[in-house]
Amino acid sequence: MNRLGSITLAAASATALTCVLGAMPIAEAAPAKASIRPQAKAPSGPDAWANYTVPKPSYPREARTVDVEIPMDDGVVLRADVTRPALADGSPAPGRFPVVVVQGCYGKPVALLTDSDYARYGYVEVIVDVRGTGNSDGSFRALDSRERKDSYEIVQWAAKQPWSTGKVGAAGFSYYGASANRTAEIAPPALKAVVAGASPVDIYREFMADGGHWASPSFLWFLLELTGTLPSPSLDDPAKALEILRKRLAADGNGIPWRFDQLIKLFNGQNNWDNADWRERSLDVTKIKAATLVYTGWEDLFFRSSPRQYRDMKLQPGRKQLVIGPWTHYTLNKSVKPEETPSPTKMQLAVAWFDHWLKGRNNGIDKVGPVTLYDQGADRWTQYKDWPSTATDYRRLYLNGTKSGTATSLNDGTLAAAPPTTGGADTGQFNLLGGLCSRSTTQFLGGAIPEGVPCNTDNRPEEKHSFTYTTQPFTTATQIAGSVGLTLRGSSTAKDASWVGRLSDVAPDGHSTPMTQGVLLTSRRSYDPAKTVYAANGDPIEPYHYYTPDRAQPVSPGQQATMHIEILATDWILKPGHRLRLTVSGSDTPHIMPSLQSPERFGIATVHRDPSNPSYLTVPLRAVTN
């Protein structure tokens, strides 16, 4: 996806819408299992970005050749726009240059809107229409194994051209980033560096579905990527573009039947499970060998992928880097620092990365971070050797029936470090349109709700028709850094209830700022212990749910079930006097959508708080000392 696509997506979205805890004790630890291995925070000055040289353009102009043909081994011809550094008179600069490959499915002109400056920095940029899109031949199948093989051949082709030094990088954002990542996975020998922004690793879990529900971004994307059906008007030969379109429509409609077949399968439930289609399109980041810079935003719709990709790549820190900023999917082209200060742009970061790994420049970019995060709540950038910090202590916060006196909700419960001493339950009817205007809608529709809309920045409207559980005020500044697990004992009169957990930062004046969230369908609650990530106390914080028909666990109405809900990671500083609040509801509209595989999701819901079988959050906490 891309900046131009945001206009289309926003329109489609509008249509779709018409002592850390004071004196509280630490819970007794459970037997340890496999866990995240965090490292300490790196020393950094007041400017987290001061330790590298910001690149500057070195060529005044660029020279572009359109629709350069790149033959594949199966006879299909892909077409690329090749942009070279140019002299003041517009002629191509002499010599050989490293190459940056960008591949996308929306047509080359769209890519030029976001990735069009590499030539001015001394690179040859090769922008390719993936097969079956734009001006390329073949049939489009969206990140499948054939497209991956094409990527290998494109990189090796670029390395052998007379204007190439033989060193190639892959770059992109969203779909382009997904292509760059998958190019890295297949590891063509000439590929030396990658910059991948806001791109999915696990297509099923991060895009097509969430918590076992059909997710609305997938529907909107199927509409958006239809832009790649039409060929780009060739600057030198418009008739060529018309001929490509004629052949495409005569063959298979550019995969249009395939696209709509995918939508039908999502709705009727056939593809609303994790299956071979999604496994083929997912990414094994452990195979990546090239130096890789990964970036995303805390509210990006693909956020789940990037910190996991950084953690799981088998590269040394410095050779891999992670940047997470205060962005949604369509604000990622903003500066990577607050607007009022001089700052590197996303393009400058990418060029600095390529300058180091493709040109051998000692510009310090490999010393940045290697994890650079925008600490929310404190509104500042911080560098880490890894993330989360070793000073982070995962603790259980139990759902309790004691009134907090701070929330207008169905119950106004509390979060406490000690389990409840008496049994109890909270019962009520959730809002069927919960989440309609929320942080979640902003995140998973790519920023469709503009920044500053009150319901996006204050969770109190959501809380009125939900269960809430709130801590006492924090006595010192406290950081929540990492993934959060929610172990919820719940039941519902619905056949297959949805459960939505939201975290918020509650200020002394009652303002409840949304932080992060997670969702799960009751019947999809079984998870793979071997692929799950645990806190040191043994609690699942990144449960890897199976999401396959043979692992489904249906329940009868009213039957209690234990759900391990994955709350997306965050890095948030709660100031003294602020509270942490968990909101539990049963709807996240329009993010999660009904399908024929998830009927009767709404009913009378109950959260159970039994001392011997409690509900609790597992939260990564550390006191902030600087």
C-alpha positions as CSV (number, residue, x, y, z in Angstrom):
1,M,0.0,0.0,0.0
2,N,1.1,3.6,-0.5
3,R,0.5,7.3,0.0
4,L,-1.7,7.6,-3.1
5,G,-3.7,4.6,-1.9
6,S,-4.6,6.4,1.3
7,I,-7.1,8.6,-0.7
8,T,-8.8,5.5,-2.0
9,L,-8.7,3.7,1.3
10,A,-10.0,6.7,3.2
11,A,-13.0,6.9,0.8
12,A,-13.7,3.2,1.1
13,S,-13.4,3.4,4.9
14,A,-15.9,6.3,5.0
15,T,-18.3,4.1,3.2
16,A,-17.7,1.2,5.4
17,L,-18.3,3.4,8.5
18,T,-21.7,5.6,6.8
19,C,7.4,0.2,43.7
20,V,5.9,0.3,40.4
21,L,2.3,0.0,41.7
22,G,3.0,1.8,45.0
23,A,3.0,-0.8,47.8
24,M,1.5,-3.6,45.7
25,P,3.3,-7.0,46.0
26,I,4.7,-9.0,43.1
27,A,2.7,-12.0,42.2
28,E,4.4,-15.3,42.9
29,A,6.2,-16.5,39.8
30,A,5.1,-19.6,37.9
31,P,7.7,-22.1,36.6
32,A,9.7,-20.5,33.8
33,K,9.2,-21.4,30.2
34,A,10.8,-20.0,27.0
35,S,10.8,-16.2,27.2
36,I,11.8,-13.0,25.5
37,R,15.4,-12.1,26.1
38,P,15.5,-8.4,26.6
39,Q,18.6,-6.2,26.9
40,A,19.4,-3.0,28.7
41,K,18.7,0.4,27.3
42,A,21.6,1.9,25.3
43,P,23.3,5.1,26.4
44,S,22.0,8.0,24.4
45,G,22.3,11.7,24.4
46,P,19.4,14.2,24.2
47,D,19.1,13.5,20.4
48,A,18.5,9.9,19.6
49,W,19.3,10.6,16.0
50,A,22.5,12.7,16.4
51,N,25.1,9.9,15.9
52,Y,25.0,9.4,12.2
53,T,25.5,11.5,9.1
54,V,22.3,12.6,7.3
55,P,22.8,12.0,3.6
56,K,22.4,14.7,1.0
57,P,21.6,14.4,-2.7
58,S,24.6,14.3,-4.9
59,Y,23.1,14.5,-8.4
60,P,21.0,17.4,-9.7
61,R,18.8,15.4,-11.9
62,E,17.7,11.9,-12.8
63,A,17.2,10.0,-16.1
64,R,14.4,7.5,-16.3
65,T,13.8,4.7,-18.9
66,V,10.3,3.3,-18.7
67,D,9.1,-0.3,-19.3
68,V,12.5,-1.9,-19.4
69,E,11.8,-5.6,-20.0
70,I,13.1,-8.2,-17.5
71,P,12.5,-11.8,-18.8
72,M,11.7,-14.5,-16.2
73,D,12.7,-18.1,-16.5
74,D,9.1,-19.2,-17.4
75,G,9.0,-16.8,-20.4
76,V,6.9,-14.1,-18.6
77,V,8.2,-10.6,-19.2
78,L,8.1,-8.1,-16.3
79,R,8.6,-4.4,-16.9
80,A,10.4,-1.8,-14.8
81,D,11.1,1.9,-14.8
82,V,14.9,2.4,-14.4
83,T,15.9,5.7,-12.9
84,R,19.6,6.6,-13.0
85,P,21.6,9.5,-11.6
86,A,21.8,12.3,-14.1
87,L,24.0,15.4,-14.8
88,A,22.7,18.9,-15.0
89,D,21.9,18.4,-18.7
90,G,19.7,15.4,-17.9
91,S,22.1,12.8,-19.4
92,P,22.8,9.7,-17.3
93,A,25.8,10.1,-15.1
94,P,28.8,7.9,-16.2
95,G,29.9,5.0,-14.0
96,R,28.4,2.2,-12.1
97,F,26.0,2.6,-9.1
98,P,24.4,0.4,-6.5
99,V,20.9,-0.5,-7.3
100,V,17.7,-0.2,-5.2
101,V,14.9,-2.5,-6.3
102,V,11.2,-1.6,-5.5
103,Q,8.4,-4.0,-6.4
104,G,4.7,-3.4,-6.1
105,C,1.2,-4.3,-7.4
106,Y,-0.3,-0.8,-7.8
107,G,1.4,0.3,-11.0
108,K,4.8,2.0,-11.2
109,P,3.5,5.6,-11.1
110,V,2.2,5.0,-7.6
111,A,5.6,3.8,-6.4
112,L,7.2,6.9,-7.9
113,L,5.2,9.0,-5.4
114,T,6.9,7.5,-2.4
115,D,10.2,6.0,-3.7
116,S,11.5,8.4,-6.3
117,D,14.6,10.1,-4.9
118,Y,17.2,7.3,-4.8
119,A,18.8,8.3,-8.1
120,R,19.7,11.8,-6.7
121,Y,21.6,10.1,-3.9
122,G,23.7,8.1,-6.3
123,Y,21.7,4.9,-6.9
124,V,19.9,3.3,-9.8
125,E,16.3,2.7,-8.8
126,V,14.5,-0.2,-10.5
127,I,10.7,0.0,-9.9
128,V,9.0,-3.2,-11.1
129,D,5.4,-4.0,-11.6
130,V,5.0,-7.5,-10.2
131,R,3.6,-10.1,-12.6
132,G,0.0,-9.5,-13.7
133,T,0.0,-5.8,-12.6
134,G,0.8,-2.5,-14.2
135,N,2.7,-3.2,-17.4
136,S,4.0,-6.6,-16.6
137,D,2.8,-9.8,-18.1
138,G,1.5,-12.9,-16.3
139,S,-1.1,-13.5,-13.6
140,F,-1.2,-11.7,-10.3
141,R,-1.3,-13.9,-7.1
142,A,-0.1,-11.5,-4.4
143,L,3.2,-12.5,-2.7
144,D,3.0,-16.1,-3.7
145,S,6.0,-18.4,-4.3
146,R,6.2,-17.5,-8.0
147,E,6.4,-13.8,-7.2
148,R,9.2,-14.6,-4.7
149,K,11.1,-16.4,-7.5
150,D,10.7,-13.4,-9.7
151,S,12.3,-11.2,-7.0
152,Y,15.4,-13.4,-7.0
153,E,15.7,-13.1,-10.8
154,I,15.1,-9.3,-10.7
155,V,17.9,-8.7,-8.2
156,Q,20.3,-10.9,-10.1
157,W,19.4,-9.1,-13.4
158,A,20.0,-5.7,-11.8
159,A,23.4,-6.8,-10.5
160,K,24.5,-7.7,-14.0
161,Q,23.6,-4.5,-15.8
162,P,26.3,-2.2,-17.2
163,W,25.2,0.7,-14.8
164,S,25.4,-1.6,-11.7
165,T,28.2,-2.1,-9.2
166,G,26.7,-5.6,-8.6
167,K,25.4,-4.6,-5.1
168,V,21.6,-4.4,-4.7
169,G,19.2,-3.3,-2.0
170,A,15.5,-3.9,-1.7
171,A,13.2,-1.2,-0.4
172,G,9.6,-0.4,0.2
173,F,6.6,0.3,2.4
174,S,3.5,-1.8,2.9
175,Y,3.1,-4.1,-0.1
176,Y,6.5,-2.8,-1.4
177,G,8.0,-3.6,2.0
178,A,6.4,-7.0,2.0
179,S,8.1,-7.6,-1.4
180,A,11.4,-6.4,-0.1
181,N,11.2,-8.7,2.9
182,R,10.3,-11.7,0.8
183,T,13.1,-10.9,-1.6
184,A,15.4,-11.0,1.4
185,E,14.0,-14.3,2.5
186,I,14.9,-15.9,-0.8
187,A,18.4,-14.4,-0.5
188,P,19.6,-13.7,-4.0
189,P,23.5,-13.4,-3.8
190,A,23.6,-9.8,-5.0
191,L,21.2,-8.6,-2.3
192,K,23.2,-6.8,0.4
193,A,20.7,-4.6,2.3
194,V,17.0,-4.1,2.9
195,V,14.7,-1.4,4.1
196,A,11.2,-2.7,4.9
197,G,8.5,-0.5,6.2
198,A,5.2,-1.4,7.8
199,S,4.9,-4.8,6.1
200,P,3.1,-8.0,7.2
201,V,5.1,-11.1,8.1
202,D,2.2,-13.4,8.9
203,I,-0.5,-12.4,6.3
204,Y,-3.3,-14.3,8.0
205,R,-2.7,-13.2,11.5
206,E,-1.9,-9.6,10.7
207,F,-4.1,-8.7,7.9
208,M,-6.7,-11.2,6.6
209,A,-7.9,-12.1,10.1
210,D,-7.3,-11.0,13.7
211,G,-8.0,-13.2,16.7
212,G,-9.8,-15.6,14.3
213,H,-12.2,-12.9,13.0
214,W,-12.3,-11.8,9.4
215,A,-10.6,-8.4,9.4
216,S,-11.9,-5.4,7.4
217,P,-8.5,-4.2,6.1
218,S,-8.4,-7.3,3.9
219,F,-11.6,-6.3,2.1
220,L,-10.4,-2.7,1.6
221,W,-7.1,-4.0,0.3
222,F,-8.7,-6.2,-2.3
223,L,-10.4,-3.1,-3.6
224,L,-7.3,-0.9,-3.4
225,E,-5.0,-3.3,-5.2
226,L,-7.4,-3.4,-8.2
227,T,-5.5,-0.2,-9.2
228,G,-2.8,-2.5,-10.5
229,T,-5.2,-4.0,-13.0
230,L,-4.8,-1.1,-15.5
231,P,-1.4,-0.8,-17.1
232,S,0.5,2.4,-16.7
233,P,0.5,4.6,-19.8
234,S,4.0,4.2,-21.2
235,L,5.6,7.6,-21.7
236,D,7.1,6.5,-25.0
237,D,4.4,4.2,-26.4
238,P,0.8,4.4,-25.1
239,A,-0.2,1.7,-27.6
240,K,2.0,-0.8,-25.8
241,A,0.0,-0.2,-22.6
242,L,-3.3,-0.8,-24.4
243,E,-1.9,-4.0,-25.9
244,I,-0.9,-5.2,-22.4
245,L,-4.4,-4.5,-21.1
246,R,-6.0,-6.4,-24.1
247,K,-3.9,-9.5,-23.5
248,R,-4.5,-9.3,-19.7
249,L,-8.3,-9.1,-20.0
250,A,-8.3,-11.9,-22.6
251,A,-6.3,-14.2,-20.4
252,D,-7.8,-14.0,-16.9
253,G,-8.8,-10.5,-16.2
254,N,-5.5,-9.8,-14.4
255,G,-6.4,-12.2,-11.6
256,I,-9.7,-10.3,-11.0
257,P,-11.6,-13.6,-10.6
258,W,-8.9,-14.8,-8.2
259,R,-9.2,-11.6,-6.1
260,F,-12.9,-11.9,-5.7
261,D,-12.6,-15.6,-5.1
262,Q,-10.4,-14.8,-2.1
263,L,-13.1,-12.4,-0.7
264,I,-15.8,-15.0,-1.1
265,K,-13.6,-17.6,0.7
266,L,-13.1,-15.1,3.6
267,F,-16.8,-14.5,4.0
268,N,-18.0,-18.1,3.7
269,G,-15.3,-19.3,6.1
270,Q,-13.2,-21.4,3.7
271,N,-10.2,-19.1,3.9
272,N,-11.1,-17.6,7.3
273,W,-8.7,-20.2,8.8
274,D,-4.9,-20.4,8.7
275,N,-4.2,-22.6,5.7
276,A,-1.8,-23.4,2.9
277,D,-2.7,-20.2,1.0
278,W,-1.6,-18.0,3.9
279,R,1.4,-20.1,4.8
280,E,2.7,-19.7,1.2
281,R,2.5,-16.0,1.6
282,S,4.0,-15.7,5.0
283,L,7.6,-14.8,5.7
284,D,10.3,-16.8,7.5
285,V,12.5,-14.0,8.8
286,T,15.2,-16.4,10.1
287,K,16.3,-16.9,6.5
288,I,17.1,-13.2,6.0
289,K,20.9,-12.7,5.5
290,A,21.0,-9.1,4.2
291,A,21.4,-6.2,6.6
292,T,17.8,-5.1,7.3
293,L,16.3,-1.9,8.7
294,V,12.6,-2.4,9.8
295,Y,10.3,0.5,10.5
296,T,6.7,0.9,11.5
297,G,4.3,3.0,13.6
298,W,2.6,2.2,16.9
299,E,-0.8,2.6,15.2
300,D,0.1,0.9,11.9
301,L,-2.2,-1.8,10.8
302,F,0.8,-4.1,10.3
303,F,2.4,-3.1,13.6
304,R,2.4,-6.7,15.0
305,S,5.0,-7.8,12.4
306,S,7.9,-5.3,12.8
307,P,9.1,-5.8,16.4
308,R,8.8,-9.6,16.0
309,Q,10.7,-9.5,12.7
310,Y,13.5,-7.5,14.4
311,R,13.6,-9.9,17.3
312,D,13.5,-13.1,15.2
313,M,16.0,-12.2,12.5
314,K,19.2,-14.1,13.0
315,L,21.3,-11.0,12.5
316,Q,23.5,-9.1,14.9
317,P,22.2,-5.8,16.3
318,G,23.5,-3.0,14.1
319,R,23.2,-5.3,11.1
320,K,19.5,-5.2,11.9
321,Q,17.6,-2.2,13.2
322,L,14.1,-1.3,14.3
323,V,12.4,2.1,14.3
324,I,8.9,2.6,15.7
325,G,7.3,6.0,15.6
326,P,4.0,7.7,16.5
327,W,2.4,7.0,13.1
328,T,-0.5,5.3,11.4
329,H,-0.1,3.4,8.1
330,Y,-0.6,6.5,6.0
331,T,1.5,8.9,8.1
332,L,4.7,6.9,7.8
333,N,6.2,9.4,5.4
334,K,6.3,12.0,8.1
335,S,9.6,12.9,9.8
336,V,11.0,10.4,12.3
337,K,11.3,13.2,14.9
338,P,8.9,15.8,16.1
339,E,8.1,18.3,13.4
340,E,9.6,21.3,15.2
341,T,13.2,19.9,15.3
342,P,15.6,19.1,12.4
343,S,15.1,15.5,11.5
344,P,15.9,12.7,9.1
345,T,13.1,11.7,6.8
346,K,12.2,8.1,6.1
347,M,14.0,8.4,2.7
348,Q,17.1,9.8,4.4
349,L,17.2,6.9,6.9
350,A,16.9,4.4,4.0
351,V,19.6,6.2,2.0
352,A,21.9,6.2,5.0
353,W,21.3,2.5,5.5
354,F,22.1,1.8,1.8
355,D,25.1,4.2,1.9
356,H,26.6,2.1,4.7
357,W,25.9,-1.4,3.4
358,L,26.0,-0.8,-0.4
359,K,28.7,1.9,-0.6
360,G,30.7,1.1,2.4
361,R,30.4,4.5,4.0
362,N,31.2,4.9,7.7
363,N,28.3,7.2,8.4
364,G,27.3,5.8,11.8
365,I,23.9,4.5,10.9
366,D,24.9,1.0,12.1
367,K,25.5,2.5,15.5
368,V,22.0,4.1,15.8
369,G,19.7,2.2,18.1
370,P,19.7,-0.6,17.1
371,V,16.2,-0.1,18.4
372,T,14.8,3.4,18.3
373,L,11.3,3.9,19.7
374,Y,9.0,6.8,20.2
375,D,8.1,6.4,23.9
376,Q,4.4,7.2,24.1
377,G,3.1,9.0,27.1
378,A,6.5,10.8,27.5
379,D,6.6,11.9,23.8
380,R,10.3,11.3,23.3
381,W,12.6,9.1,21.2
382,T,14.7,6.6,23.0
383,Q,17.4,4.1,21.8
384,Y,17.7,0.6,23.2
385,K,20.2,-2.2,22.7
386,D,17.2,-4.4,22.4
387,W,13.6,-4.2,23.4
388,P,12.0,-4.6,25.9
389,S,14.6,-3.7,28.5
390,T,16.1,-6.2,31.0
391,A,14.8,-3.9,33.7
392,T,11.2,-4.8,32.7
393,D,9.4,-7.0,35.2
394,Y,6.4,-8.9,34.0
395,R,3.7,-8.8,36.6
396,R,0.2,-10.1,37.0
397,L,-2.5,-7.6,37.6
398,Y,-5.7,-9.4,38.6
399,L,-9.2,-8.4,37.6
400,N,-11.0,-7.5,40.9
401,G,-14.6,-6.6,41.8
402,T,-13.7,-3.7,44.1
403,K,-15.0,-0.4,42.7
404,S,-12.3,2.0,41.5
405,G,-14.5,5.1,41.6
406,T,-12.8,6.3,38.4
407,A,-14.8,4.9,35.5
408,T,-18.3,5.1,34.0
409,S,-18.7,1.5,32.8
410,L,-20.8,-1.6,33.3
411,N,-18.9,-2.5,36.5
412,D,-16.0,-0.1,37.4
413,G,-13.7,-2.8,38.7
414,T,-10.0,-2.7,39.7
415,L,-6.7,-4.1,38.6
416,A,-4.7,-5.3,41.6
417,A,-1.4,-7.1,42.2
418,A,-3.0,-9.7,44.5
419,P,-5.7,-12.1,43.3
420,P,-9.3,-11.6,44.5
421,T,-10.0,-13.2,47.9
422,T,-13.7,-13.9,47.1
423,G,-15.3,-15.1,43.9
424,G,-17.3,-12.9,41.7
425,A,-18.3,-12.1,38.1
426,D,-19.2,-9.1,36.0
427,T,-22.2,-9.5,33.7
428,G,-23.6,-7.2,31.1
429,Q,-24.5,-6.5,27.5
430,F,-21.8,-5.0,25.3
431,N,-22.4,-2.3,22.6
432,L,-22.8,-4.1,19.3
433,L,-21.1,-1.1,17.5
434,G,-18.2,-0.9,20.0
435,G,-15.0,0.4,18.4
436,L,-16.8,2.3,15.6
437,C,-14.8,5.4,16.4
438,S,-11.7,4.3,18.3
439,R,-8.0,4.0,18.2
440,S,-8.5,0.5,16.7
441,T,-10.5,1.9,13.8
442,T,-7.8,4.5,13.1
443,Q,-5.1,1.8,13.3
444,F,-6.7,-1.0,11.2
445,L,-8.2,1.3,8.6
446,G,-4.8,2.9,8.1
447,G,-5.6,6.3,9.6
448,A,-9.0,6.8,8.2
449,I,-10.2,8.7,11.2
450,P,-8.2,12.0,11.3
451,E,-5.8,12.7,14.2
452,G,-7.5,14.7,16.9
453,V,-11.0,13.3,16.7
454,P,-12.0,12.9,20.4
455,C,-13.3,9.3,20.2
456,N,-9.9,8.3,18.8
457,T,-7.9,9.9,21.6
458,D,-10.3,9.3,24.6
459,N,-11.5,5.7,25.4
460,R,-14.3,6.8,27.7
461,P,-17.1,6.5,25.1
462,E,-16.0,2.8,24.7
463,E,-15.9,2.2,28.4
464,K,-19.6,3.1,29.0
465,H,-20.8,-0.1,27.5
466,S,-17.8,-2.3,28.6
467,F,-16.2,-3.8,31.7
468,T,-13.3,-1.7,33.1
469,Y,-10.6,-2.6,35.5
470,T,-8.3,0.2,36.8
471,T,-5.2,0.3,38.9
472,Q,-4.4,2.7,41.7
473,P,-2.4,5.8,40.7
474,F,1.2,5.1,39.9
475,T,3.5,6.7,42.4
476,T,6.5,7.0,40.0
477,A,6.9,7.2,36.3
478,T,6.4,3.7,35.0
479,Q,7.1,2.2,31.6
480,I,5.0,-0.5,29.9
481,A,7.4,-2.0,27.3
482,G,6.6,-5.1,25.3
483,S,3.8,-7.5,24.6
484,V,0.9,-7.8,27.1
485,G,-1.0,-11.0,27.8
486,L,-4.7,-11.1,28.9
487,T,-5.8,-14.3,30.5
488,L,-9.6,-14.0,30.6
489,R,-12.2,-16.4,32.1
490,G,-15.3,-15.6,30.2
491,S,-18.7,-16.9,29.2
492,S,-21.5,-15.6,27.0
493,T,-25.1,-16.5,26.0
494,A,-23.8,-16.1,22.4
495,K,-22.8,-19.1,20.4
496,D,-19.2,-17.9,19.7
497,A,-18.5,-14.6,21.5
498,S,-15.8,-12.1,20.6
499,W,-13.6,-10.7,23.3
500,V,-11.8,-7.4,22.9
501,G,-9.2,-6.1,25.4
502,R,-8.1,-2.5,25.4
503,L,-5.5,-0.7,27.5
504,S,-5.6,3.0,28.3
505,D,-3.6,5.6,30.2
506,V,-6.0,7.3,32.7
507,A,-4.9,10.8,33.7
508,P,-5.9,12.4,37.0
509,D,-8.6,14.4,35.2
510,G,-10.2,11.1,34.0
511,H,-9.1,11.3,30.4
512,S,-8.5,7.8,29.1
513,T,-5.9,7.7,26.3
514,P,-6.0,4.5,24.3
515,M,-2.7,2.6,24.2
516,T,-3.1,-0.8,22.5
517,Q,-5.6,-3.6,22.1
518,G,-6.2,-7.3,21.2
519,V,-9.1,-9.5,20.1
520,L,-10.0,-13.2,20.1
521,L,-13.0,-15.3,19.0
522,T,-13.9,-17.8,21.8
523,S,-13.7,-20.9,19.6
524,R,-10.2,-20.0,18.3
525,R,-8.6,-19.9,21.7
526,S,-6.4,-23.0,21.4
527,Y,-2.7,-22.2,20.9
528,D,0.6,-23.9,20.1
529,P,2.8,-24.0,23.2
530,A,5.9,-24.5,21.2
531,K,5.4,-21.3,19.1
532,T,4.0,-19.2,22.0
533,V,6.2,-16.6,23.7
534,Y,6.0,-16.5,27.5
535,A,7.0,-14.1,30.2
536,A,9.6,-15.3,32.7
537,N,6.8,-16.3,35.1
538,G,5.4,-18.7,32.5
539,D,2.3,-16.6,31.4
540,P,1.6,-16.5,27.6
541,I,2.3,-13.0,26.3
542,E,2.3,-13.8,22.6
543,P,0.0,-16.8,22.3
544,Y,0.3,-18.4,18.9
545,H,-3.2,-19.6,18.2
546,Y,-3.7,-22.5,15.8
547,Y,-6.7,-21.0,13.9
548,T,-7.3,-24.3,12.1
549,P,-10.7,-26.2,11.9
550,D,-9.3,-29.2,13.7
551,R,-8.2,-27.1,16.6
552,A,-11.5,-25.2,17.0
553,Q,-13.0,-25.4,20.5
554,P,-16.7,-24.5,20.3
555,V,-18.6,-23.8,23.5
556,S,-22.2,-24.0,24.6
557,P,-23.9,-20.7,25.5
558,G,-23.1,-20.0,29.1
559,Q,-20.1,-22.3,29.2
560,Q,-17.0,-20.8,30.8
561,A,-13.8,-20.8,28.8
562,T,-10.3,-19.5,29.3
563,M,-8.9,-17.2,26.6
564,H,-5.3,-16.1,26.3
565,I,-5.7,-12.9,24.3
566,E,-2.7,-11.3,22.7
567,I,-2.6,-7.5,23.4
568,L,-0.3,-5.9,20.9
569,A,3.0,-4.6,22.2
570,T,3.5,-1.1,23.3
571,D,6.1,1.3,24.7
572,W,4.3,3.7,27.0
573,I,5.3,5.8,30.0
574,L,2.6,6.3,32.7
575,K,3.4,9.5,34.6
576,P,3.0,9.7,38.4
577,G,-0.6,10.0,39.3
578,H,-1.8,8.2,36.2
579,R,-3.5,4.8,36.1
580,L,-3.6,1.8,33.8
581,R,-7.0,0.6,32.7
582,L,-8.2,-2.5,31.0
583,T,-11.4,-2.3,29.1
584,V,-13.1,-5.6,28.1
585,S,-15.8,-5.6,25.4
586,G,-17.2,-7.8,22.7
587,S,-17.0,-5.7,19.6
588,D,-14.4,-3.9,17.5
589,T,-16.4,-2.5,14.6
590,P,-15.4,-2.3,11.8
591,H,-12.0,-3.8,12.4
592,I,-13.4,-7.4,13.0
593,M,-16.2,-8.5,10.8
594,P,-18.7,-11.4,10.9
595,S,-18.4,-14.2,8.5
596,L,-20.3,-17.5,8.0
597,Q,-17.6,-19.1,10.3
598,S,-18.3,-16.7,13.2
599,P,-22.1,-16.5,13.7
600,E,-23.9,-15.3,16.8
601,R,-21.0,-13.4,18.4
602,F,-23.1,-11.1,20.6
603,G,-25.0,-12.0,23.8
604,I,-24.9,-11.4,27.5
605,A,-21.3,-11.6,28.5
606,T,-19.7,-12.5,31.9
607,V,-16.1,-12.1,33.1
608,H,-15.4,-14.5,35.9
609,R,-13.1,-13.5,38.9
610,D,-12.5,-16.7,40.9
611,P,-9.6,-16.7,43.4
612,S,-8.6,-20.2,42.3
613,N,-9.1,-19.5,38.6
614,P,-8.6,-15.7,38.2
615,S,-8.6,-13.4,35.2
616,Y,-5.5,-11.3,34.9
617,L,-3.2,-9.1,32.8
618,T,0.5,-10.0,32.4
619,V,2.1,-6.6,32.0
620,P,5.8,-5.7,31.4
621,L,6.6,-2.9,33.9
622,R,9.7,-1.0,34.8
623,A,10.3,2.2,36.8
624,V,11.6,5.0,34.7
625,T,14.8,6.5,36.2
626,N,15.7,9.0,33.5
